[in-house]
Amino acid sequence: MGQAADGATTAAASAAPSGGEEAESPQEAGASRGFFGRIIGALTPSDPEFPMQPAVAPPVPALPGLGNLRRMRVGDVAIPKVEIVAVPVTINRDELVEVFREQGFSRLPVFKDTLDTPLGLVHLKDLALEYGFGNAGTGRFSVRKMLRPMLYVPPSMPIGVLLQKMQAQRIHMALVIDEYGGVDGLVTLEDLIEQVIGEIEDEHDEAEGGFWSQEKPGQYLVQARAPLAEFEAEIGMGLADAEENQDIDSLGGLVFMQIGRVPARGEVIVMENGVEFEVIDADPRRIKRLRVRLPGVAPAE
């Protein structure tokens, strides 16, 4: 108690203006900081706009913004372990190329035996430069010689701290490690930036306005943000009743309302009318893409 009281008295005394000096107004202080000052301040624990957080993390904010750099933790944005796409160190070249082609990622974690023994990551660019463009490579194919380092972070780390580490070490992927040393999730630089500026559309994402494409009669690949009414008009049948249509705007919202949670990648949801929704792409916070099969359409082999 004595140390706390003395510290508070000292802090109050040092904060008071000395002599006849006039204290700076809050408006003048905010103006002097500027835009970049506010960004740096978002990562600085002493910034009064973002006070130190309690031991129990607050609810995850729904909207992007600089405040998320302090409020959100790595565990809030990481994809869970069951959804991580990784490859064993023993994989051959053709299998690795196929994984890159199917998943559309530029980086893949590499492990030995199990994902709880990670070795690093392999970059698509390294594979292309070494074995692409008509180059057969030198010697026997090995993922080990293409390995790049990864970051290993706890789920409690603020995302602003991880963003700084990624920038300083020029490593854009991190594995989340639990208290027992096992892998708990994965987070990328893009995941962190999206918490500040909003969702980033990848170059291989569907173009704006092209919310769906027909893979075959009765089967569509659809973005989760596709307007529900427009897609219903496309397929010629209703997916939600009149009451639900008043509250739901997107196809992803319909799926979320049906099951009451964000589904995992690969999960299949069957509606009462026989329509199937297969989750092609999703993260812990939102659905991204769906495959829709109308009644009577068999799934692919």
N, C-alpha and C positions, 0 to 999 in steps of 0.2 A: 504494500500500500504506500509506504514511504517513497520508494523509487518511482512509482507511478505518479504520485502527487508532485514530487520534485521535478520530474520530466515534463509534466504538463505546465508547471510554473515557468520553467526555463523556456519552453517552446513559446508560451504566450509572451514572455518578455522579449524574446528575439524577434517575434513577429510584429511588435509594436513599433511605430516610427520613432526615431530618435531625434532629440532636439526639436527644432521647429519644422522639420520636414513634413510635407503633406502626403498622406498615404495615397497610393494610386487607386483610382476607382476601378470596379470590376469591368466596366465597359472599356476603359483604356487598356487594362491588362489583356482582355480578350483580343482587342485589335492589334496589340503589339505582337501577339503570338503568331498570327498569320495561319495560312492553310497548312503549310508543312509543319508548323509547330504543333498544330492539333493532331496531325498524323503521328508525329513522334510522341506526343503526349499520350496517345492512345496505347502506346506500348510501354509507357513509363509508369511504374507503380505509384509514384508520388503525385500524379496528375489528379487534382481534386475532382475533375469531371468523371473519373473512373476510379472510385475508391477501391481499396483492397477488398477482395471477395471473401465471404465467410467460407467455412470448411465445407458446407453443403452447397453444391452448385445450384444456382437459380434456374428456373425453367428456360429452355432454349428459346431465344427470340425467333419469331417467325419471319421478320423482315431483315434484309441485309443492311449493313452499316458498319462504321468504324468501331462502334461500341462492342461489336461481337469479338473483336480481337482480344478484349479483356474478359468478357463475360463467358465466352464459349470455351470449352475444353476439347482436346483432341478426340476424346471418346464420344463427343457429341456429333462429330462430322465423319468419323471413320466408318468405312463399310465393315460389316462383321466378318469374322473369320470364314464362315461357311460360304461367303460370296466372293472370296478372293480367288482370282484366276492366277495360278502360279504353275511353274514347270519344274520337274526334277532335273538335277544336274546331269543325269544320264540320258536325257532326251536327244534324239538324233536331229539332223538338220531338217528333213522333210516334215517331221512332226512339229518342230518349232515353227516353221513357216506356216503350217496349217493353223496352229493356235493363234498366231498373229493375224492371220487372214480372217478367221472366224470371229475373234473377239474385237478386233479393231483398235487394240491398244498399242501404244508405242513403247511401253516398258512392261516387263513381267518379272515378278520376284522368282528367284531360283532357290530351291531347297535341296537338302540332302536327306533322303529317307522320308521325312515328314516336314510339313510347313513349320513346325516348331524348331527346326534346325535350318534357318535361312542362311544363305551364303552371299547374297547380293541380288543384283538385278541385271537383266539382259536388255539392251536397247535395240529396237528394230533397226536403227541407223547403223549400228555396228555389224549386225547380221547382213544388211544389204551391202555395206562397203566391203566386207570380207568375202561374202559368198554370192552376191548378186551381180548384175550387169555382166553376166557371162564369166564371172570369176569363180573358179572352182575351189578357191582357197588353197592353203598350203598344209599338207599333211592331213592327219585324221581330224574329223570334226570334233570339236570340244566346246561346250558352253563355258567352261571354266576360264578359258583365255579371253573371253569377252565380258566377264563379270565386272560390274561397276558396284561401288559401295552404296549402301542404303543407310538411312537413319533409323534408329531404334529409340522410341520415345514412350513414356508412360501415358495412360489415358487421361491423367489429371493435368497435363501440361496445357497452359493457355495456347490457343491457336496462334496468337500474335508472337509468342516466343518461338514456336515451331516455324512460323513464316520467316523470322529473322535467321534461324539456323539454316533453313533451306537456301536462303539468299546468300548467306556467308559461305556455306560449303558447296553451293551449286549442285545440290542433290534435291531432286524434285519428287521423291517418293520416300515414305516412312512407314515402317511397320510398328504397330502399337503392341507393346509388350506388357503382359499382366504381371501381377506381383510374384508369380511363380516362375517367371521367365519364359512363358509360352506366348505364342502369337495370339493377339486378341482382335486385331483388325488392321486395316490399311488406309492410309490417307495420302493424297497427292497434293501438289502445289495448287492445282486447279480447284480442288475441294475447298482449300482455305480462301482463295481469292473470291470464290463464289459467295462466301459468307459476308463479304464486304461490298461487292458491286452487283451481286445477283448472278443468275445462271448464265454460264458461258456456253454458247452453241459451238460444238466441234465442227471442223470442216467436213466431216462425214455425216453430220446430222442432216435430217431432212430440211430442204429449203423452206423458208417462210412461206406459208400458204399451202404447201404440199403436205397436208396433215396425214395423209394415208396413201398407200399404194396397194393395188390388188395383186396378190401373189398368184392366185388362181381363183376360179369361180367359187364364191362363198367364203374366201379367206383373205384377210386384209392385214397389212402391217401398219399400225396406227400410232401416231404420237399421242401420249396421254393427255396433252393439252388440246386435242382436237375438239371443236365444239360438238357437244352431244347432239343437238338438233340437226346439224348439218350431216353428221355421220348417219343418223337414223334415216334421213332423207336419201342418203346414198344407198343404203342397204335395203330400203323399203320396208322397214319394220321398226317398231318401238322397242327400246331397251329399258325404259323407265316408265312408271305410271305417271299420271298427270300431276299428282302431288309431289313426287320426287323431281319432276322436270322443273318445278318452280325453284328448287333449292340447288340443283346441280347444273353446272354449265359445261363441264368437260367429261370426256370419257374416263379419264383417270379418277375424277371425282366420283363417278358412278361406281367404279370398282371399289374405291375406298369406302364409300357408304355401304356397300353390300356386305363387306367383311369387317368393317370397323377398325381397320389398321392398314399400314402400308405393307403390301405383300412383298415377299422375297423374289429375287430373280429366279425364273424357272417355275414359279408356282402357277398352277392352273386353277381358275375360278369358273365354275359352271353355274350359270344363271338358271332360274326356274323355267324360263322359256327355251332352254337348251343351248343358248349361245355360250361359247367358251372364250374366256380371256386368258391367254398365256402371257405372263410377264417376261418380256424380253430384256428390259433394262430398267433398273430401279436402284435407288440408294436408300439409306435408312430414313430419309425425310420425304421422299416423293417417288411416284411412279414416272418413268420417262417414256417407255415404248411398250406397246402391247401387240400381240397377234390375236386377231379376232376370228373365230370360226363360227359360221352360222350353222344352225341345226342341219344334220345330215352330211356335213363335210368331215371326212375322216382326217385325223392328224397325220403329219408326215412320218415316214418310217424313221 
